[in-house]
Amino acid sequence: MEQRVCYRCLIRETAGADYAQKIGKYLEAIAKEDKADDTLYEYRLSVCKNCDQLWDGTCAACGCYVELRAAAKKAACPYEKW
């Protein structure tokens, strides 16, 4: 069966449970003082989901996994959208 790529999806929406769990573990490991709060995190992800550079959870502009970049308080979008 061919696996489809979702161009406007996040990893948490398309990846298998094992991969999504690994992303979750990374997010949990970020120190509280370095982590964006939930409101900011979800806002950033909503911006990414509407960006032409999102490709299957990855930013085509910089190559990051947007869910990981968005979680860091001091991170920034390479296109300065957030």
QUIWO-V91093 format. One record per residue. N is the residue number from 1. BURIAL is b if it has 24 or more other C-alpha atoms within 12 Angstrom, else e. D_FIRST is the distance of its C-alpha to the first C-alpha in whole Angstrom. Layout:
n: (N;N)
burial: (BURIAL;BURIAL)
d_first: (D_FIRST;D_FIRST)
This chain:
n: (1;2;3;4;5;6;7;8;9;10;11;12;13;14;15;16;17;18;19;20;21;22;23;24;25;26;27;28;29;30;31;32;33;34;35;36;37;38;39;40;41;42;43;44;45;46;47;48;49;50;51;52;53;54;55;56;57;58;59;60;61;62;63;64;65;66;67;68;69;70;71;72;73;74;75;76;77;78;79;80;81;82)
burial: (e;e;e;e;e;e;e;b;b;b;b;b;e;e;e;e;e;e;e;e;e;e;b;e;e;e;b;e;e;e;e;e;e;e;b;b;e;e;e;e;b;e;e;b;b;e;b;b;b;e;b;e;b;b;b;b;b;b;b;e;e;e;e;b;b;b;b;b;b;b;b;b;b;e;e;b;b;e;e;e;e;e)
d_first: (0;4;6;9;13;16;19;21;20;21;20;21;19;15;16;15;18;19;19;21;23;24;25;27;29;30;31;33;35;36;40;41;43;41;38;38;39;36;37;37;34;32;34;33;29;30;32;29;26;28;29;27;27;24;21;18;21;23;26;26;30;30;27;28;25;27;27;29;31;32;33;36;39;41;37;37;35;35;36;38;37;37)
